[in-house]
Amino acid sequence: MLGLSIRVDGLDAQIVELLQEDGRMLYKDIADKVGVSLPTVKARINRLMSLGLIKKFTVVVDSDKIAGKVRGVLFAKVSPTDTEALTRTLSKISEVRAAHFVAGEKQLFLEVEADDVESFNRLILERLPREAGLSDISAHVITQTVKEEYGVSLKANSFLQYKCNFCHTTIYGKPIVKHYYGGKYYFSGEECAEAYKGILDQKYSERKKTNTEG
């Protein structure tokens, strides 16, 4: 079944590597470096973006250069809940820079950043328990960063893997991509897409009703 998955080739890998080194690199310069035409580079990058492999182009800021910033890593327990609702909540807390579900007694790993020690403590003791329902939080302040890499090592002939947002099964072949309520979702079939949209419609309708009544 793996042979039906989407594969990225050596050219894709070279383009991604160059963009990870310098996201501002001109398409013309990329074309010169990898030895293909400018339209080919544009088409490849557009394809990788549509597949979700390239999520966005951004700037990496060295937070160690900003006086007073406090960075840390947290482990926390998650109460049985809607993981998508938790994901949306965490995405709205600007101090949370990354969030990962992990195996173990504490199911959530967070990378956080605050303006000062007081804000850091308030995030741990008040905001995360109240807004995200997290408990048993263990926090570790980062005192020194000795290595920090960005991006991934993409090998030629790597396969892209997708899981259906509705049935959570692995998608073999090109996924069906839908955009609902500002989010991008992947599905194994139109039936899953329609079912998932129905769930989102109901959630957003209930939220709108609650906000109106409030």
DRENPA-3360 file (N, C-alpha, C; in nm, 2 decimals, always signed):
BEGIN
1 = MLGLSIRV = +0.08/-0.12/+0.00/+0.00/+0.00/+0.00/+0.09/+0.13/+0.00 ~ +0.21/+0.12/+0.06/+0.29/+0.24/+0.06/+0.32/+0.29/-0.07 ~ +0.33/+0.21/-0.17/+0.36/+0.25/-0.31/+0.25/+0.35/-0.36 ~ +0.13/+0.35/-0.30/+0.03/+0.44/-0.35/+0.04/+0.58/-0.29 ~ +0.13/+0.60/-0.19/+0.15/+0.72/-0.12/+0.22/+0.82/-0.21 ~ +0.21/+0.95/-0.17/+0.28/+1.06/-0.25/+0.42/+1.06/-0.21 ~ +0.51/+1.06/-0.32/+0.65/+1.06/-0.30/+0.71/+1.19/-0.34 ~ +0.81/+1.23/-0.27/+0.89/+1.35/-0.31/+1.02/+1.30/-0.36;
9 = DGLDAQIV = +1.07/+1.36/-0.47/+1.19/+1.32/-0.53/+1.31/+1.40/-0.49 ~ +1.42/+1.38/-0.56/+1.55/+1.45/-0.52/+1.54/+1.60/-0.55 ~ +1.47/+1.64/-0.65/+1.45/+1.78/-0.68/+1.37/+1.85/-0.57 ~ +1.26/+1.79/-0.53/+1.18/+1.84/-0.42/+1.27/+1.86/-0.30 ~ +1.35/+1.76/-0.27/+1.44/+1.76/-0.15/+1.54/+1.88/-0.16 ~ +1.60/+1.90/-0.27/+1.69/+2.01/-0.29/+1.63/+2.14/-0.27 ~ +1.51/+2.16/-0.33/+1.44/+2.29/-0.32/+1.41/+2.32/-0.17 ~ +1.35/+2.22/-0.10/+1.32/+2.24/+0.04/+1.44/+2.27/+0.12;
17 = ELLQEDGR = +1.55/+2.20/+0.10/+1.67/+2.23/+0.17/+1.72/+2.37/+0.15 ~ +1.72/+2.42/+0.03/+1.76/+2.56/+0.00/+1.67/+2.66/+0.07 ~ +1.54/+2.63/+0.07/+1.44/+2.73/+0.13/+1.45/+2.72/+0.28 ~ +1.49/+2.61/+0.34/+1.51/+2.60/+0.48/+1.64/+2.68/+0.52 ~ +1.73/+2.68/+0.43/+1.85/+2.76/+0.46/+1.83/+2.91/+0.45 ~ +1.75/+2.95/+0.35/+1.72/+3.09/+0.33/+1.58/+3.10/+0.26 ~ +1.48/+3.13/+0.34/+1.34/+3.14/+0.30/+1.32/+3.26/+0.20 ~ +1.42/+3.35/+0.19/+1.41/+3.47/+0.11/+1.47/+3.44/-0.03;
25 = MLYKDIAD = +1.53/+3.32/-0.05/+1.60/+3.30/-0.18/+1.50/+3.31/-0.29 ~ +1.55/+3.38/-0.40/+1.46/+3.40/-0.52/+1.45/+3.27/-0.59 ~ +1.33/+3.26/-0.65/+1.31/+3.14/-0.73/+1.41/+3.12/-0.84 ~ +1.46/+3.23/-0.90/+1.56/+3.23/-1.01/+1.69/+3.17/-0.95 ~ +1.73/+3.21/-0.83/+1.85/+3.16/-0.77/+1.84/+3.01/-0.74 ~ +1.72/+2.97/-0.70/+1.70/+2.83/-0.67/+1.71/+2.75/-0.80 ~ +1.65/+2.80/-0.91/+1.65/+2.73/-1.04/+1.80/+2.72/-1.08 ~ +1.88/+2.82/-1.06/+2.02/+2.81/-1.10/+2.10/+2.71/-1.02;
33 = KVGVSLPT = +2.07/+2.70/-0.89/+2.14/+2.61/-0.80/+2.10/+2.46/-0.83 ~ +1.98/+2.43/-0.86/+1.93/+2.29/-0.88/+1.93/+2.25/-1.03 ~ +1.96/+2.35/-1.12/+1.97/+2.32/-1.26/+1.84/+2.29/-1.34 ~ +1.74/+2.36/-1.30/+1.61/+2.35/-1.37/+1.56/+2.49/-1.41 ~ +1.45/+2.49/-1.48/+1.39/+2.62/-1.52/+1.32/+2.69/-1.41 ~ +1.30/+2.82/-1.42/+1.22/+2.89/-1.32/+1.08/+2.84/-1.31 ~ +1.01/+2.82/-1.42/+0.87/+2.77/-1.41/+0.86/+2.63/-1.34 ~ +0.97/+2.55/-1.35/+0.97/+2.42/-1.28/+0.98/+2.44/-1.13;
41 = VKARINRL = +1.06/+2.54/-1.09/+1.08/+2.56/-0.95/+0.95/+2.62/-0.89 ~ +0.88/+2.71/-0.96/+0.75/+2.76/-0.92/+0.65/+2.65/-0.90 ~ +0.64/+2.57/-1.00/+0.55/+2.46/-1.00/+0.57/+2.36/-0.89 ~ +0.70/+2.33/-0.86/+0.74/+2.24/-0.75/+0.70/+2.30/-0.62 ~ +0.73/+2.43/-0.60/+0.70/+2.49/-0.47/+0.55/+2.50/-0.45 ~ +0.48/+2.54/-0.55/+0.33/+2.54/-0.54/+0.27/+2.41/-0.50 ~ +0.33/+2.30/-0.56/+0.28/+2.16/-0.54/+0.31/+2.13/-0.39 ~ +0.43/+2.16/-0.34/+0.47/+2.12/-0.21/+0.39/+2.20/-0.11;
49 = MSLGLIKK = +0.35/+2.32/-0.14/+0.26/+2.40/-0.05/+0.12/+2.34/-0.05 ~ +0.07/+2.30/-0.17/-0.07/+2.25/-0.18/-0.08/+2.11/-0.10 ~ +0.03/+2.04/-0.10/+0.04/+1.91/-0.03/+0.05/+1.93/+0.12 ~ +0.09/+2.05/+0.16/+0.10/+2.08/+0.31/+0.24/+2.05/+0.36 ~ +0.33/+2.01/+0.27/+0.47/+1.99/+0.32/+0.54/+2.12/+0.35 ~ +0.53/+2.22/+0.27/+0.57/+2.35/+0.30/+0.45/+2.42/+0.37 ~ +0.46/+2.45/+0.50/+0.35/+2.51/+0.56/+0.34/+2.66/+0.55 ~ +0.46/+2.73/+0.56/+0.46/+2.87/+0.55/+0.61/+2.92/+0.54;
57 = FTVVVDSD = +0.63/+3.04/+0.50/+0.76/+3.10/+0.50/+0.76/+3.20/+0.61 ~ +0.87/+3.20/+0.70/+0.87/+3.28/+0.82/+1.01/+3.33/+0.85 ~ +1.02/+3.40/+0.96/+1.15/+3.45/+1.00/+1.18/+3.39/+1.14 ~ +1.30/+3.35/+1.16/+1.34/+3.29/+1.29/+1.42/+3.40/+1.37 ~ +1.36/+3.43/+1.48/+1.42/+3.54/+1.57/+1.50/+3.47/+1.68 ~ +1.61/+3.52/+1.71/+1.69/+3.47/+1.82/+1.64/+3.54/+1.95 ~ +1.56/+3.46/+2.03/+1.50/+3.52/+2.15/+1.60/+3.55/+2.26 ~ +1.71/+3.48/+2.25/+1.82/+3.50/+2.35/+1.87/+3.65/+2.34;
65 = KIAGKVRG = +1.85/+3.71/+2.23/+1.90/+3.85/+2.21/+1.80/+3.95/+2.28 ~ +1.68/+3.90/+2.32/+1.58/+3.99/+2.37/+1.59/+3.99/+2.52 ~ +1.63/+4.10/+2.59/+1.65/+4.10/+2.73/+1.52/+4.07/+2.80 ~ +1.53/+3.99/+2.91/+1.42/+3.96/+2.99/+1.33/+3.84/+2.95 ~ +1.34/+3.79/+2.83/+1.26/+3.68/+2.79/+1.29/+3.55/+2.87 ~ +1.19/+3.48/+2.90/+1.20/+3.36/+2.98/+1.14/+3.24/+2.89 ~ +1.23/+3.15/+2.86/+1.18/+3.03/+2.78/+1.18/+2.91/+2.87 ~ +1.09/+2.82/+2.84/+1.09/+2.69/+2.92/+1.02/+2.58/+2.85;
73 = VLFAKVSP = +1.03/+2.46/+2.90/+0.96/+2.35/+2.85/+0.87/+2.29/+2.96 ~ +0.75/+2.25/+2.93/+0.65/+2.20/+3.03/+0.60/+2.06/+2.99 ~ +0.58/+1.98/+3.09/+0.51/+1.85/+3.07/+0.38/+1.87/+3.15 ~ +0.27/+1.82/+3.10/+0.14/+1.83/+3.17/+0.05/+1.71/+3.14 ~ -0.04/+1.69/+3.23/-0.15/+1.59/+3.21/-0.27/+1.66/+3.14 ~ -0.33/+1.58/+3.06/-0.45/+1.63/+2.99/-0.57/+1.55/+3.03 ~ -0.67/+1.62/+3.08/-0.79/+1.55/+3.11/-0.86/+1.50/+2.99 ~ -0.94/+1.39/+3.00/-1.01/+1.34/+2.88/-1.09/+1.45/+2.82;
81 = TDTEALTR = -1.06/+1.49/+2.70/-1.13/+1.60/+2.64/-1.12/+1.60/+2.49 ~ -1.18/+1.69/+2.43/-1.18/+1.70/+2.28/-1.04/+1.76/+2.24 ~ -0.96/+1.67/+2.18/-0.82/+1.72/+2.15/-0.82/+1.84/+2.05 ~ -0.91/+1.84/+1.96/-0.92/+1.95/+1.87/-0.95/+2.08/+1.94 ~ -1.04/+2.08/+2.04/-1.07/+2.20/+2.12/-0.95/+2.24/+2.20 ~ -0.87/+2.14/+2.25/-0.75/+2.18/+2.32/-0.65/+2.24/+2.23 ~ -0.64/+2.19/+2.11/-0.55/+2.24/+2.01/-0.58/+2.39/+1.98 ~ -0.71/+2.41/+1.96/-0.76/+2.55/+1.93/-0.72/+2.64/+2.04;
89 = TLSKISEV = -0.75/+2.60/+2.17/-0.72/+2.68/+2.28/-0.57/+2.71/+2.29 ~ -0.49/+2.61/+2.28/-0.34/+2.64/+2.29/-0.29/+2.73/+2.18 ~ -0.35/+2.72/+2.06/-0.31/+2.80/+1.95/-0.34/+2.95/+1.98 ~ -0.43/+2.98/+2.07/-0.47/+3.12/+2.10/-0.38/+3.18/+2.21 ~ -0.31/+3.09/+2.28/-0.22/+3.14/+2.39/-0.08/+3.17/+2.33 ~ -0.05/+3.29/+2.31/+0.07/+3.33/+2.23/+0.20/+3.29/+2.30 ~ +0.20/+3.27/+2.43/+0.32/+3.22/+2.50/+0.36/+3.08/+2.46 ~ +0.26/+3.00/+2.42/+0.29/+2.86/+2.38/+0.34/+2.86/+2.24;
97 = RAAHFVAG = +0.47/+2.83/+2.22/+0.54/+2.83/+2.09/+0.53/+2.70/+2.02 ~ +0.51/+2.59/+2.09/+0.50/+2.46/+2.03/+0.43/+2.36/+2.13 ~ +0.35/+2.27/+2.08/+0.28/+2.18/+2.16/+0.28/+2.04/+2.10 ~ +0.31/+1.94/+2.18/+0.32/+1.80/+2.12/+0.25/+1.70/+2.22 ~ +0.17/+1.62/+2.16/+0.12/+1.50/+2.24/+0.23/+1.40/+2.24 ~ +0.26/+1.34/+2.36/+0.37/+1.25/+2.37/+0.32/+1.12/+2.45 ~ +0.39/+1.02/+2.44/+0.36/+0.89/+2.51/+0.42/+0.91/+2.66 ~ +0.34/+0.86/+2.75/+0.39/+0.86/+2.89/+0.28/+0.91/+2.98;
105 = EKQLFLEV = +0.31/+0.92/+3.11/+0.21/+0.96/+3.21/+0.16/+1.10/+3.19 ~ +0.25/+1.19/+3.15/+0.21/+1.32/+3.11/+0.21/+1.33/+2.96 ~ +0.09/+1.36/+2.91/+0.06/+1.34/+2.76/+0.10/+1.46/+2.68 ~ +0.13/+1.57/+2.74/+0.15/+1.70/+2.66/+0.28/+1.76/+2.69 ~ +0.36/+1.80/+2.59/+0.49/+1.86/+2.60/+0.47/+2.00/+2.53 ~ +0.51/+2.10/+2.60/+0.49/+2.24/+2.55/+0.63/+2.31/+2.56 ~ +0.65/+2.39/+2.46/+0.76/+2.49/+2.46/+0.70/+2.63/+2.47 ~ +0.74/+2.70/+2.57/+0.67/+2.83/+2.60/+0.78/+2.94/+2.61;
113 = EADDVESF = +0.73/+3.06/+2.60/+0.81/+3.18/+2.61/+0.73/+3.29/+2.67 ~ +0.79/+3.36/+2.77/+0.71/+3.47/+2.84/+0.81/+3.59/+2.84 ~ +0.74/+3.71/+2.86/+0.82/+3.83/+2.87/+0.90/+3.85/+2.99 ~ +0.86/+3.78/+3.10/+0.94/+3.79/+3.23/+0.90/+3.68/+3.32 ~ +0.96/+3.67/+3.43/+0.94/+3.55/+3.52/+0.80/+3.56/+3.58 ~ +0.75/+3.67/+3.60/+0.61/+3.69/+3.66/+0.51/+3.63/+3.55 ~ +0.52/+3.67/+3.43/+0.43/+3.62/+3.32/+0.45/+3.47/+3.31 ~ +0.57/+3.42/+3.32/+0.60/+3.27/+3.31/+0.52/+3.20/+3.42;
121 = NRLILERL = +0.54/+3.25/+3.54/+0.47/+3.18/+3.65/+0.32/+3.19/+3.64 ~ +0.27/+3.30/+3.59/+0.12/+3.32/+3.58/+0.07/+3.22/+3.47 ~ +0.15/+3.20/+3.37/+0.11/+3.11/+3.26/+0.09/+2.97/+3.32 ~ +0.19/+2.92/+3.40/+0.19/+2.79/+3.45/+0.08/+2.77/+3.56 ~ +0.07/+2.86/+3.65/-0.01/+2.85/+3.77/-0.16/+2.89/+3.74 ~ -0.18/+2.97/+3.65/-0.32/+3.02/+3.63/-0.37/+2.99/+3.49 ~ -0.31/+3.04/+3.39/-0.37/+3.04/+3.25/-0.38/+2.91/+3.19 ~ -0.28/+2.83/+3.20/-0.29/+2.69/+3.14/-0.39/+2.60/+3.21;
129 = PREAGLSD = -0.39/+2.60/+3.34/-0.49/+2.52/+3.41/-0.63/+2.57/+3.38 ~ -0.65/+2.70/+3.38/-0.79/+2.76/+3.36/-0.83/+2.75/+3.22 ~ -0.75/+2.79/+3.13/-0.79/+2.81/+2.99/-0.78/+2.68/+2.91 ~ -0.68/+2.59/+2.94/-0.66/+2.47/+2.87/-0.69/+2.34/+2.95 ~ -0.72/+2.36/+3.07/-0.76/+2.24/+3.15/-0.64/+2.15/+3.18 ~ -0.52/+2.20/+3.18/-0.40/+2.12/+3.21/-0.38/+2.10/+3.36 ~ -0.32/+1.99/+3.40/-0.29/+1.97/+3.54/-0.16/+1.90/+3.56 ~ -0.11/+1.90/+3.68/+0.02/+1.84/+3.72/+0.13/+1.88/+3.62;
137 = ISAHVITQ = +0.14/+2.02/+3.61/+0.24/+2.08/+3.52/+0.38/+2.08/+3.58 ~ +0.47/+2.02/+3.52/+0.61/+2.04/+3.56/+0.68/+2.13/+3.46 ~ +0.75/+2.23/+3.51/+0.81/+2.33/+3.43/+0.96/+2.34/+3.45 ~ +1.03/+2.36/+3.34/+1.18/+2.37/+3.34/+1.22/+2.49/+3.26 ~ +1.28/+2.58/+3.33/+1.33/+2.70/+3.26/+1.46/+2.67/+3.18 ~ +1.46/+2.72/+3.06/+1.58/+2.70/+2.97/+1.69/+2.80/+3.01 ~ +1.80/+2.75/+3.06/+1.91/+2.84/+3.10/+2.01/+2.87/+2.99 ~ +2.03/+2.78/+2.90/+2.12/+2.80/+2.79/+2.08/+2.70/+2.67;
145 = TVKEEYGV = +2.08/+2.75/+2.55/+2.06/+2.67/+2.43/+2.19/+2.65/+2.36 ~ +2.23/+2.52/+2.35/+2.35/+2.48/+2.29/+2.33/+2.44/+2.14 ~ +2.21/+2.40/+2.11/+2.18/+2.36/+1.97/+2.03/+2.38/+1.94 ~ +2.00/+2.44/+1.83/+1.86/+2.45/+1.80/+1.85/+2.46/+1.64 ~ +1.80/+2.35/+1.59/+1.79/+2.34/+1.44/+1.64/+2.36/+1.40 ~ +1.62/+2.41/+1.29/+1.49/+2.43/+1.23/+1.47/+2.35/+1.10 ~ +1.35/+2.32/+1.08/+1.32/+2.24/+0.95/+1.35/+2.09/+0.98 ~ +1.34/+2.02/+0.87/+1.36/+1.87/+0.87/+1.46/+1.83/+0.76;
153 = SLKANSFL = +1.51/+1.71/+0.78/+1.60/+1.66/+0.68/+1.51/+1.57/+0.59 ~ +1.49/+1.63/+0.47/+1.41/+1.56/+0.37/+1.49/+1.48/+0.27 ~ +1.47/+1.35/+0.27/+1.55/+1.27/+0.18/+1.47/+1.25/+0.04 ~ +1.55/+1.23/-0.06/+1.49/+1.19/-0.19/+1.41/+1.06/-0.18 ~ +1.30/+1.06/-0.24/+1.21/+0.94/-0.24/+1.14/+0.91/-0.11 ~ +1.13/+1.02/-0.03/+1.05/+1.01/+0.10/+0.91/+1.01/+0.06 ~ +0.83/+0.94/+0.15/+0.68/+0.94/+0.13/+0.62/+1.04/+0.22 ~ +0.51/+1.11/+0.17/+0.43/+1.19/+0.26/+0.32/+1.11/+0.32;
161 = QYKCNFCH = +0.30/+1.13/+0.45/+0.19/+1.05/+0.51/+0.09/+1.15/+0.57 ~ -0.04/+1.11/+0.54/-0.15/+1.19/+0.59/-0.25/+1.10/+0.67 ~ -0.31/+1.16/+0.77/-0.42/+1.09/+0.83/-0.55/+1.16/+0.82 ~ -0.65/+1.09/+0.79/-0.78/+1.16/+0.77/-0.83/+1.23/+0.90 ~ -0.87/+1.35/+0.89/-0.91/+1.43/+1.01/-1.04/+1.37/+1.07 ~ -1.11/+1.29/+0.99/-1.24/+1.24/+1.05/-1.22/+1.10/+1.10 ~ -1.18/+1.01/+1.02/-1.17/+0.87/+1.06/-1.03/+0.83/+1.11 ~ -0.93/+0.92/+1.10/-0.80/+0.90/+1.16/-0.72/+0.79/+1.10;
169 = TTIYGKPI = -0.76/+0.73/+0.98/-0.69/+0.63/+0.92/-0.58/+0.69/+0.82 ~ -0.48/+0.62/+0.80/-0.37/+0.66/+0.70/-0.43/+0.67/+0.56 ~ -0.40/+0.79/+0.50/-0.45/+0.81/+0.36/-0.34/+0.76/+0.26 ~ -0.38/+0.67/+0.17/-0.29/+0.63/+0.07/-0.32/+0.70/-0.06 ~ -0.22/+0.76/-0.12/-0.25/+0.84/-0.24/-0.27/+0.99/-0.20 ~ -0.32/+1.07/-0.29/-0.34/+1.21/-0.27/-0.46/+1.23/-0.18 ~ -0.45/+1.31/-0.07/-0.56/+1.33/+0.02/-0.66/+1.43/-0.04 ~ -0.78/+1.43/+0.00/-0.88/+1.53/-0.03/-0.86/+1.65/+0.06;
177 = VKHYYGGK = -0.83/+1.77/+0.01/-0.80/+1.88/+0.10/-0.92/+1.98/+0.10 ~ -0.96/+2.01/+0.22/-1.08/+2.10/+0.24/-1.03/+2.22/+0.34 ~ -1.09/+2.33/+0.31/-1.07/+2.45/+0.40/-1.20/+2.48/+0.47 ~ -1.21/+2.46/+0.60/-1.33/+2.49/+0.68/-1.29/+2.59/+0.79 ~ -1.37/+2.70/+0.80/-1.35/+2.79/+0.92/-1.21/+2.83/+0.94 ~ -1.14/+2.86/+0.83/-1.00/+2.91/+0.85/-0.90/+2.80/+0.87 ~ -0.94/+2.67/+0.87/-0.85/+2.56/+0.89/-0.83/+2.47/+0.77 ~ -0.72/+2.40/+0.76/-0.69/+2.32/+0.64/-0.70/+2.17/+0.69;
185 = YYFSGEEC = -0.78/+2.09/+0.63/-0.80/+1.95/+0.67/-0.78/+1.85/+0.56 ~ -0.74/+1.73/+0.59/-0.72/+1.63/+0.49/-0.81/+1.51/+0.52 ~ -0.86/+1.45/+0.41/-0.96/+1.34/+0.42/-0.93/+1.23/+0.32 ~ -0.98/+1.11/+0.36/-0.96/+1.00/+0.27/-1.07/+0.99/+0.17 ~ -1.18/+1.06/+0.19/-1.29/+1.05/+0.09/-1.38/+1.17/+0.12 ~ -1.47/+1.19/+0.02/-1.57/+1.30/+0.03/-1.67/+1.27/+0.15 ~ -1.70/+1.14/+0.17/-1.79/+1.11/+0.28/-1.73/+1.16/+0.42 ~ -1.60/+1.14/+0.44/-1.54/+1.18/+0.56/-1.54/+1.33/+0.57;
193 = AEAYKGIL = -1.51/+1.40/+0.45/-1.51/+1.54/+0.45/-1.64/+1.60/+0.49 ~ -1.75/+1.55/+0.43/-1.88/+1.60/+0.46/-1.92/+1.57/+0.61 ~ -1.89/+1.46/+0.66/-1.92/+1.42/+0.80/-1.84/+1.52/+0.89 ~ -1.72/+1.54/+0.86/-1.64/+1.63/+0.95/-1.69/+1.77/+0.94 ~ -1.73/+1.82/+0.82/-1.78/+1.95/+0.81/-1.91/+1.97/+0.89 ~ -1.99/+1.86/+0.90/-2.11/+1.86/+0.98/-2.08/+1.88/+1.13 ~ -1.98/+1.82/+1.17/-1.93/+1.83/+1.31/-1.89/+1.97/+1.34 ~ -1.81/+2.03/+1.25/-1.76/+2.17/+1.27/-1.87/+2.27/+1.26;
201 = DQKYSERK = -1.97/+2.24/+1.17/-2.08/+2.33/+1.16/-2.16/+2.34/+1.29 ~ -2.18/+2.22/+1.35/-2.25/+2.22/+1.48/-2.18/+2.29/+1.59 ~ -2.04/+2.26/+1.59/-1.96/+2.33/+1.70/-1.97/+2.48/+1.69 ~ -1.95/+2.53/+1.56/-1.94/+2.67/+1.54/-2.08/+2.74/+1.56 ~ -2.18/+2.66/+1.53/-2.32/+2.71/+1.55/-2.35/+2.73/+1.70 ~ -2.31/+2.63/+1.78/-2.33/+2.63/+1.92/-2.24/+2.74/+1.98 ~ -2.12/+2.76/+1.94/-2.04/+2.87/+1.99/-2.10/+3.00/+1.96 ~ -2.15/+3.02/+1.84/-2.21/+3.15/+1.80/-2.33/+3.18/+1.88;
209 = KTNTEG = -2.41/+3.07/+1.91/-2.53/+3.09/+1.99/-2.49/+3.13/+2.13 ~ -2.39/+3.06/+2.19/-2.34/+3.10/+2.32/-2.29/+3.24/+2.33 ~ -2.22/+3.28/+2.23/-2.16/+3.42/+2.23/-2.28/+3.52/+2.22 ~ -2.38/+3.49/+2.14/-2.49/+3.58/+2.12/-2.57/+3.59/+2.25 ~ -2.59/+3.48/+2.32/-2.67/+3.48/+2.45/-2.59/+3.55/+2.56 ~ -2.46/+3.53/+2.55/-2.37/+3.60/+2.65/-2.37/+3.75/+2.63;
% end
